[in-house]
């Protein structure tokens, strides 16, 4: 997905919708690699999902802030970043994930 589309996605998609998509992806990955061999019970599965959710919440928050959604306008953020979101910095890589 091109970077502009990713930016629009992060700015317009509600967090609960993203979280549900992420959980579905995690479950599909676990099934693909037959992770049930190592996950002992439902509590461990829930713990894994909770850890994922906490990490994704931090990433989501930092991404929204980096896009200027929470603390400053997009134009101010763009100027602060040297008018280049994809300049090879960690910020630019975050948008491509």
N, C-alpha and C positions, 0 to 999 in steps of 0.2 A: 504494500500500500504506500503510495507517495506520501512524503512528509506532510504536505498540506492537508491531505485527507486524514492523517493520523492526528494532526492538531485539531481539526474539526471534530473528529471522533471524541477526543479527550474533553473538548470544551462542551460538547452537546449531549453526550451519553450520560444518563444518571448512574451514579455509583452503584446502586443495587443491581442494575442491569449488567454492568461490567463484572461485578462480583459473581453473579450467577453464571455468566459466561466462563469466568475463570475457574469456578468450581467444576463446571461441566468438563472443561478441558483437563483439569487435574484428574478427575475420575476416569476420563478416557485414557490418559497416560498411565495411570495406575493399572487399569484393566489390560492395556496393551502389553505392559511388562510383567503382568501377573504378580503384582505387588502383594496380593493376598498371601503369598508365601511368607512374607516378612511382617505383615501387619497382623498382630495377634488378635485384636478384637475391635469392636465398634468404638470403644473409648479411644484407642490409639488412632483410628481413622479420624475421629472428631478432633483430636489433638492436632493431627497433621493439617486438617482443613483450617483449624483456628490459627495455626502458625502461618499458613499461607495467607489467610485473610488479613492478619496483622501486618505482614510484610507488604501485601498489595495495598492496604490502606495507606501505609507510609509512602509508597511509591506514587500512588494516586495523588496524595496531598502535595508531594514535592513536584509532581508533574504539573498539576494545576497552578501551583505557585510559579513555577518556571514559565508557564504559558501566560502569566500575568492575570490569570482569572481571579486569584484570591487577593493579591496585594497591590497590583498596579496594572495599568492598561497594557494591551498588547503592543501598542506603539512605543510606550515608555520602555517596556521590557526589551523590545527589539533594538532600540537605540542603546540601551545599557549593554546589550550583548554584541554591540558593534555591527548591528544590522545584518547579522548572519547567524541563523539558528543552526545551520549545518556546517560549521567551520571546523569540524573534527574534534571539538571539545566534548567533554562528558555530557554537557547539556544537549548538544546536537545529537549525540548517540542515544540519549534518553528518548528523544522523539521518534527515532527509527525503530525502537523495540516493539 
